[in-house]
Amino acid sequence: MHVISYKRIKEFIKDHPDSVVKLGRWYKWMKKGKFNNLNEIKRKFSGVDYVGDDRYVFNISGNKYRLVALINFCKQKVYVRFIGTHSEYEKINCNTV
């Protein structure tokens, strides 16, 4: 899949260096993967939920961080819309980020 907004991931890692391994793994895993639906993603990454409007929430580092991605399976594109702490995530509307 083509992961768009890697810059957002790099910026988050600068502020949260403890996330580098887990976010790096997520990025590499998504970039190499070819997924057609949520079930295929869940086989590789159990900490993901569909929240509507083609948006998916990934739990990163044991739910310490949350990543919201808009995924277009037909085009094989992943748009990183938000990365934040669990408390920051609680303040956003996943359908508008």
N, C-alpha and C positions, 0 to 999 in steps of 0.2 A: 504494500500500500504506500501511497505517497503521503508523507506526513508534512502538513503545512503549518507553519508557525513555530519552527524549531527555535527561532529567536526567543520566543516566549519561554521555552524550556530553559534555554541558556541563562536568561535573565533571572529566572526563579532559582536556578542552581547557585548563582552568585550570592543571592540573599539567604539561601538555605543549603549550605554545602553538604549537609548530611543526606540530602536527597539525590546526590549525584549518581550513586550506584543504581538505585531503584528507578529513577527517571531515565537514566541512560539505558537500562535494560528494557524498560517499557518502549522507548523510542526505537531501539534496534529490533525488538520483537515485532512492533507494529510495521516498521519499514520493510522487514523481510517477509511479513505475512501476506497471505492472500485470503481474505475472509469474505464470505458471502452473506453472513447474518450473525446475530448475537450469539447463537448457540456455538458457532465455530470459534468465536472470540472466547467464550466462557471455557471452552476446552483447554485453552492456553492460559487464560487469566480469569480465575474465578471471581475476583473482586471487581466486577463490572456490572452496572445496572443500566437499563434503558429508562430514560426519564421523559421521553416524548420529543417530538419535533426533530427526529434523527439525532438526538443528543444522548451521549452515554457518559456515565460517571465511573471513573476508575479510582479505586482505593490504592493509594501509593504509600509504601512504608508502613504497612500494618494499619492503614486508615489514618495515619498522621496527616497525610496530604490528600487532596482530591484534585483530579484532573477531569475537566469536562471537555469532551470532544464531539464535534459534529462529524458523523461518518456517512459518507456516500459510498455504499457498497458497490453500486453499478460502475462508478468511476474509479473505485479503489482509492479514495481520498479521505484523509483524516485531517480535520481542521481543529487544532488545539484552541479552544475558546477561553479556557480559564484553568489556572493552576493556583492552588492556595492551601492554606491550613484548613483543618476541619472547621474551625470557628469562622474563618473567612467565607468558606463555602456556604455555611448556614445563612449568610447575609445576602446571597445572590439568588436570582431567579434563573435557573438553568435554561429556561426556554427563551431568554432574552440575551444571554451572553454570546 
